[in-house]
Amino acid sequence: MPRTRPRCPQCASTAVVPIVYGMPLEEDFVQAQAGRIVLGGCIVGLRQPDPTHYCTTCQGDFHRARGAYYAEGSSEAQYPLDGVGG
């Protein structure tokens, strides 16, 4: 079964890309320039929890935990991991 893109918990868009942390490799810069990832920086743990995904529609970021996606600063789950809205 192909994996579906998650939905943004803020605007419900599926125009979502993963956030990659750590020292980027040359390929990471290529992927970021193409819009397939967002570079999250070299220092992990500045925000708790660190966002795992970025929405290219509303420019919001969010994290995945316990089988659901959470908007920044929210403790309320918005969408399950399969990307299907509830």
N, C-alpha and C positions, 0 to 999 in steps of 0.2 A: 504494500500500500504506500503510495507516495506521500511524503510528509507535506502538510499544508503550512502556509505561512501563518504566523499568529496574527490576531487582530489587535490593533491598538486599543487599549482600554479607555483612552480618552476620546477618540473619534471613530472607532470601529473600522478604520482603514486597514487593508492588508498590505499596504505599501510600507513594509517593515523590513529593516535589515538588522543583522546582529551587530553588537558593539564588541570590538576586539581590544583587549587590554594587553599591556606589556610593550616591550621594545619592538616596534614594527619592522618586519622584513621588507625587502624591496617589493615582493609580491603583494604585501599588505597595502603598500602605497598605490599599487596598480589597481587593486580591488576597491580601495577607497575612492580613487579618482573616478572609477567606473560606477560608483554608487551602490556597490554590492555589500559593503561593510562600512562601519563608522569606526574610526580610531578613538578609543576611549582614554588613551594616555598610558604612561608607564607606571604610574603609582596606583595600585589597587587598594581599595578600602577607604577612600576619602569620603565616600557617601555610603551609608549603610541602609539597605544593601545597595551594592553597585548595580546600576541599570544593566540589563542584558540585551535590550533591543531599543532601536530608535525608529520612530515613525517619520517618514519623509513627507507625509501630508501635513501633519500638525506640528512637526518638529518636537514632539514630546518623547521622553524616554521612559522606559518601564522595566520592571524586572520579573523574572519567572521564579515562582516558589510554590511548593506544595501542589503542583499540578494545575496552576492557574497563573494568569498574568496580573500584575498590580501596577497601577499608575504611580508615578513618583509621589511620595508622601502619603499614599493611601494604604490602608490595611484591608480594604475590601476588594476581593477578587472580582475581576470583570469578565474574563473569558477562560474557558478550560484550555489545556495545552493543545488540543487538536485544532484550535483556531475558529471553532464554531461559536458564534455568539449565543448568549443565553437570554 
